[in-house]
Amino acid sequence: MSPGERPKPGKPHTLADHRFGADTGHVHGPGEDHDHDHDGHETLEPGSTALELVPLLSLGIDIGSSSTQVVFSRLMMRGPGEPLAMRRNAKSRETLYRSPIAITPFTDANMIDAARLHATIDRAYTAAGLSPDDIETGAIILTGAAAQRDNARTILDTLSAESGELIAAVAGHHMEAALAAYGSGAVETSRRDGTRLLNVDVGGATTKLALVEAGRVHATAALRGGGRLVALDREDRIVRLDDDARAFAARIGLDLRIGAIATRDDLQSLAETIADTIASALAAEATPDRDSLLTAPLPPLQDIDGLQFSGGVAEYVYDREKRDFGDLGWRLGRALRRRCADGTIPWPLLPSGECIGATVLGASEFTVQMSGATSFISSHATLLPRRNLPVLQPPYDFSGAIDADALAQAIVDHRRAFGDDDPATERAFAFRWRGDASWPRLTAFARGLSRGLADRIATGGPLWLICEGDVALNLGGLLRDELGLANDILVIDGIVLRDFDYVDLGRIRLPSGTLPVTIKSLTFANR
């Protein structure tokens, strides 16, 4: 293509048009189909003053089965002298405003009451003296019963767009359990002390369990049972009665109905039954109630160093809250505390971390410029750009010999723990590559990947792989040429990622040949 010559109408303009450096300075016209961008004055170079410490105003909205909370934070990001491709942790976090806990509003038709929810969020903006235009990054998470409502995704997408295209996630049972373990501080405690812990998050409708080892979520599970399966008005009439509440009540011969008066004895019996169900899933020789399980149970529990509760009911377990909100919360919390004291729940009860405040504070964010020349990108037009790709980082030690089967099992186990059960869902997988990039080691890596992601490969969908070590080009070539994967494949390296990160992948920029990557990390009080 000669300088200034434009592609023929209707023909996509691709990187191939710039082969050998041809015509790198032109501007793409409005609506032109292209698979790359061109550098402008904003391109960052090592040593740029733009890499100094900068503040980000972050929003976190947590919409759960029983409660909703909004948090505004200021995060100080980056630092001088750090390599471009390495992680920038938030240097400090300042909570600017944390809204009072509000009851998540529902209608009678299996819907979130959008108008009342928006009013709750608007009040938080007003109280904080902020507007959606002020928000630079953040996250909105729907969990529990809220995530199951018919209009959950619509509300999530609307709220995200109104505040600047934030990370938006409807958390399934496994993801919610992992989120709670991070938010409560159990993951950080386990990392700091090298311990094996259980985090038990008792919410409004469900209880989420997370087994944490040495700072990593090892396994997760969920079961029916929470503090707001039943809600009463001031005259003790039942105004909310979930199907699970009816099922628990039927076990002990109670006939609960909307509009009926609930006696104190009935409510106490119901709370004790739910507490027994939760305790059965936490026993050393656990025999969980199969009818109450929402997922597969945790693996056999042994050598647990401690147990920590989180969620709204935890406020009563730790005696931090005494008010009665017209539900089962305080009765269930005290019943669980008694079972810890009498040994029915056999593990040492740890001090409280974040309980009902175990929420996502928002998301930190930073952008790096990666070298497109050292990446493997099978199709720029198909794979780029991408926004808010969720990341999973399976734990595997690459420092020694690589066992393809062990790597595959680590990938499968980690995907299961975080609820990655839909192979059609777009997701990036990150790996902490270490050591020599020899052919046998890379081949074992590629084979382990192909086995651990076999269901995803079978769909024919794209694969996004991100490595810390410098192996992207060779790994991508092995997957495509040696293993014969027909999927579109993107492999980039030099970036440190972890669970609950999200990445934006831009288009290749010319003439620098860089690939802009924006990394957003869910931010918790203890992370």
URZINOR-V643672 format. One record per residue. N is the residue number from 1. RES is the residue in one small letter. PSI is psi in whole degrees, 0 to 359 (none if undefined). Layout:
n-><N | N>
res-><RES | RES>
psi-><PSI | PSI>
//
This chain:
n-><1 | 2 | 3 | 4 | 5 | 6 | 7 | 8 | 9 | 10 | 11 | 12 | 13 | 14 | 15 | 16 | 17 | 18 | 19 | 20 | 21 | 22 | 23 | 24 | 25 | 26 | 27 | 28 | 29 | 30 | 31 | 32 | 33 | 34 | 35 | 36 | 37 | 38 | 39 | 40 | 41 | 42 | 43 | 44 | 45 | 46 | 47 | 48 | 49 | 50 | 51 | 52 | 53 | 54 | 55 | 56 | 57 | 58 | 59 | 60 | 61 | 62 | 63 | 64 | 65 | 66 | 67 | 68 | 69 | 70 | 71 | 72 | 73 | 74 | 75 | 76 | 77 | 78 | 79 | 80 | 81 | 82 | 83 | 84 | 85 | 86 | 87 | 88 | 89 | 90 | 91 | 92 | 93 | 94 | 95 | 96 | 97 | 98 | 99 | 100 | 101 | 102 | 103 | 104 | 105 | 106 | 107 | 108 | 109 | 110 | 111 | 112 | 113 | 114 | 115 | 116 | 117 | 118 | 119 | 120 | 121 | 122 | 123 | 124 | 125 | 126 | 127 | 128 | 129 | 130 | 131 | 132 | 133 | 134 | 135 | 136 | 137 | 138 | 139 | 140 | 141 | 142 | 143 | 144 | 145 | 146 | 147 | 148 | 149 | 150 | 151 | 152 | 153 | 154 | 155 | 156 | 157 | 158 | 159 | 160 | 161 | 162 | 163 | 164 | 165 | 166 | 167 | 168 | 169 | 170 | 171 | 172 | 173 | 174 | 175 | 176 | 177 | 178 | 179 | 180 | 181 | 182 | 183 | 184 | 185 | 186 | 187 | 188 | 189 | 190 | 191 | 192 | 193 | 194 | 195 | 196 | 197 | 198 | 199 | 200 | 201 | 202 | 203 | 204 | 205 | 206 | 207 | 208 | 209 | 210 | 211 | 212 | 213 | 214 | 215 | 216 | 217 | 218 | 219 | 220 | 221 | 222 | 223 | 224 | 225 | 226 | 227 | 228 | 229 | 230 | 231 | 232 | 233 | 234 | 235 | 236 | 237 | 238 | 239 | 240 | 241 | 242 | 243 | 244 | 245 | 246 | 247 | 248 | 249 | 250 | 251 | 252 | 253 | 254 | 255 | 256 | 257 | 258 | 259 | 260 | 261 | 262 | 263 | 264 | 265 | 266 | 267 | 268 | 269 | 270 | 271 | 272 | 273 | 274 | 275 | 276 | 277 | 278 | 279 | 280 | 281 | 282 | 283 | 284 | 285 | 286 | 287 | 288 | 289 | 290 | 291 | 292 | 293 | 294 | 295 | 296 | 297 | 298 | 299 | 300 | 301 | 302 | 303 | 304 | 305 | 306 | 307 | 308 | 309 | 310 | 311 | 312 | 313 | 314 | 315 | 316 | 317 | 318 | 319 | 320 | 321 | 322 | 323 | 324 | 325 | 326 | 327 | 328 | 329 | 330 | 331 | 332 | 333 | 334 | 335 | 336 | 337 | 338 | 339 | 340 | 341 | 342 | 343 | 344 | 345 | 346 | 347 | 348 | 349 | 350 | 351 | 352 | 353 | 354 | 355 | 356 | 357 | 358 | 359 | 360 | 361 | 362 | 363 | 364 | 365 | 366 | 367 | 368 | 369 | 370 | 371 | 372 | 373 | 374 | 375 | 376 | 377 | 378 | 379 | 380 | 381 | 382 | 383 | 384 | 385 | 386 | 387 | 388 | 389 | 390 | 391 | 392 | 393 | 394 | 395 | 396 | 397 | 398 | 399 | 400 | 401 | 402 | 403 | 404 | 405 | 406 | 407 | 408 | 409 | 410 | 411 | 412 | 413 | 414 | 415 | 416 | 417 | 418 | 419 | 420 | 421 | 422 | 423 | 424 | 425 | 426 | 427 | 428 | 429 | 430 | 431 | 432 | 433 | 434 | 435 | 436 | 437 | 438 | 439 | 440 | 441 | 442 | 443 | 444 | 445 | 446 | 447 | 448 | 449 | 450 | 451 | 452 | 453 | 454 | 455 | 456 | 457 | 458 | 459 | 460 | 461 | 462 | 463 | 464 | 465 | 466 | 467 | 468 | 469 | 470 | 471 | 472 | 473 | 474 | 475 | 476 | 477 | 478 | 479 | 480 | 481 | 482 | 483 | 484 | 485 | 486 | 487 | 488 | 489 | 490 | 491 | 492 | 493 | 494 | 495 | 496 | 497 | 498 | 499 | 500 | 501 | 502 | 503 | 504 | 505 | 506 | 507 | 508 | 509 | 510 | 511 | 512 | 513 | 514 | 515 | 516 | 517 | 518 | 519 | 520 | 521 | 522 | 523 | 524 | 525 | 526 | 527>
res-><m | s | p | g | e | r | p | k | p | g | k | p | h | t | l | a | d | h | r | f | g | a | d | t | g | h | v | h | g | p | g | e | d | h | d | h | d | h | d | g | h | e | t | l | e | p | g | s | t | a | l | e | l | v | p | l | l | s | l | g | i | d | i | g | s | s | s | t | q | v | v | f | s | r | l | m | m | r | g | p | g | e | p | l | a | m | r | r | n | a | k | s | r | e | t | l | y | r | s | p | i | a | i | t | p | f | t | d | a | n | m | i | d | a | a | r | l | h | a | t | i | d | r | a | y | t | a | a | g | l | s | p | d | d | i | e | t | g | a | i | i | l | t | g | a | a | a | q | r | d | n | a | r | t | i | l | d | t | l | s | a | e | s | g | e | l | i | a | a | v | a | g | h | h | m | e | a | a | l | a | a | y | g | s | g | a | v | e | t | s | r | r | d | g | t | r | l | l | n | v | d | v | g | g | a | t | t | k | l | a | l | v | e | a | g | r | v | h | a | t | a | a | l | r | g | g | g | r | l | v | a | l | d | r | e | d | r | i | v | r | l | d | d | d | a | r | a | f | a | a | r | i | g | l | d | l | r | i | g | a | i | a | t | r | d | d | l | q | s | l | a | e | t | i | a | d | t | i | a | s | a | l | a | a | e | a | t | p | d | r | d | s | l | l | t | a | p | l | p | p | l | q | d | i | d | g | l | q | f | s | g | g | v | a | e | y | v | y | d | r | e | k | r | d | f | g | d | l | g | w | r | l | g | r | a | l | r | r | r | c | a | d | g | t | i | p | w | p | l | l | p | s | g | e | c | i | g | a | t | v | l | g | a | s | e | f | t | v | q | m | s | g | a | t | s | f | i | s | s | h | a | t | l | l | p | r | r | n | l | p | v | l | q | p | p | y | d | f | s | g | a | i | d | a | d | a | l | a | q | a | i | v | d | h | r | r | a | f | g | d | d | d | p | a | t | e | r | a | f | a | f | r | w | r | g | d | a | s | w | p | r | l | t | a | f | a | r | g | l | s | r | g | l | a | d | r | i | a | t | g | g | p | l | w | l | i | c | e | g | d | v | a | l | n | l | g | g | l | l | r | d | e | l | g | l | a | n | d | i | l | v | i | d | g | i | v | l | r | d | f | d | y | v | d | l | g | r | i | r | l | p | s | g | t | l | p | v | t | i | k | s | l | t | f | a | n | r>
psi-><127 | 156 | 132 | 347 | 137 | 152 | 154 | 146 | 136 | 347 | 123 | 140 | 118 | 174 | 333 | 335 | 344 | 20 | 139 | 26 | 14 | 133 | 51 | 353 | 4 | 171 | 137 | 136 | 162 | 130 | 3 | 134 | 112 | 154 | 20 | 170 | 174 | 146 | 140 | 195 | 348 | 358 | 130 | 140 | 155 | 136 | 357 | 141 | 344 | 348 | 3 | 172 | 125 | 148 | 148 | 134 | 117 | 143 | 135 | 126 | 123 | 113 | 109 | 188 | 320 | 332 | 158 | 138 | 145 | 132 | 130 | 132 | 154 | 122 | 131 | 119 | 156 | 181 | 147 | 148 | 4 | 147 | 146 | 321 | 356 | 162 | 139 | 110 | 155 | 122 | 329 | 158 | 128 | 118 | 115 | 323 | 133 | 118 | 156 | 153 | 127 | 149 | 128 | 124 | 132 | 155 | 179 | 352 | 40 | 39 | 150 | 136 | 97 | 320 | 314 | 325 | 315 | 322 | 321 | 316 | 321 | 321 | 323 | 316 | 315 | 314 | 328 | 350 | 33 | 168 | 164 | 331 | 339 | 342 | 130 | 335 | 172 | 186 | 145 | 123 | 129 | 132 | 169 | 220 | 330 | 324 | 342 | 353 | 153 | 328 | 19 | 310 | 321 | 315 | 318 | 312 | 322 | 312 | 320 | 314 | 323 | 333 | 22 | 36 | 60 | 168 | 130 | 126 | 133 | 112 | 122 | 181 | 316 | 316 | 320 | 320 | 318 | 318 | 316 | 322 | 322 | 311 | 328 | 340 | 0 | 321 | 316 | 319 | 316 | 320 | 315 | 319 | 354 | 39 | 167 | 112 | 158 | 130 | 127 | 108 | 108 | 107 | 208 | 326 | 335 | 164 | 129 | 136 | 137 | 127 | 120 | 129 | 122 | 41 | 11 | 139 | 114 | 322 | 153 | 158 | 168 | 149 | 161 | 147 | 121 | 182 | 352 | 35 | 336 | 136 | 142 | 155 | 189 | 343 | 14 | 23 | 142 | 120 | 347 | 130 | 99 | 157 | 324 | 326 | 319 | 320 | 316 | 318 | 321 | 329 | 328 | 18 | 20 | 141 | 90 | 139 | 149 | 133 | 344 | 158 | 131 | 123 | 161 | 322 | 319 | 315 | 320 | 317 | 319 | 316 | 320 | 322 | 316 | 320 | 320 | 320 | 315 | 317 | 325 | 332 | 352 | 1 | 156 | 317 | 70 | 129 | 72 | 149 | 110 | 327 | 339 | 347 | 135 | 345 | 180 | 150 | 169 | 157 | 166 | 135 | 119 | 150 | 46 | 124 | 339 | 162 | 137 | 136 | 147 | 180 | 172 | 321 | 334 | 333 | 326 | 329 | 317 | 8 | 34 | 347 | 139 | 350 | 153 | 117 | 23 | 38 | 201 | 0 | 304 | 325 | 317 | 319 | 315 | 326 | 320 | 322 | 319 | 323 | 333 | 320 | 324 | 2 | 358 | 318 | 110 | 354 | 149 | 132 | 120 | 160 | 158 | 145 | 227 | 132 | 260 | 342 | 12 | 69 | 163 | 123 | 341 | 216 | 130 | 162 | 138 | 159 | 138 | 157 | 109 | 154 | 118 | 336 | 333 | 7 | 163 | 116 | 107 | 329 | 106 | 320 | 324 | 322 | 339 | 145 | 167 | 147 | 136 | 48 | 119 | 148 | 137 | 139 | 86 | 135 | 120 | 136 | 109 | 6 | 335 | 210 | 144 | 123 | 111 | 320 | 319 | 320 | 315 | 318 | 323 | 320 | 313 | 313 | 318 | 321 | 320 | 318 | 330 | 11 | 28 | 77 | 5 | 100 | 348 | 347 | 131 | 132 | 145 | 145 | 129 | 145 | 140 | 69 | 137 | 158 | 191 | 134 | 57 | 161 | 314 | 320 | 317 | 323 | 317 | 321 | 311 | 319 | 320 | 319 | 313 | 328 | 318 | 336 | 26 | 320 | 324 | 318 | 322 | 334 | 343 | 2 | 170 | 157 | 130 | 117 | 135 | 124 | 149 | 319 | 167 | 80 | 7 | 309 | 316 | 319 | 315 | 319 | 321 | 314 | 320 | 310 | 321 | 316 | 349 | 27 | 129 | 351 | 151 | 138 | 132 | 126 | 123 | 159 | 176 | 11 | 135 | 117 | 167 | 173 | 145 | 18 | 157 | 144 | 142 | 131 | 119 | 190 | 155 | 136 | 137 | 147 | 359 | 338 | 22 | 155 | 109 | 129 | 121 | 127 | 125 | 129 | 130 | 135 | 126 | 167 | 333 | 18 | none>
//
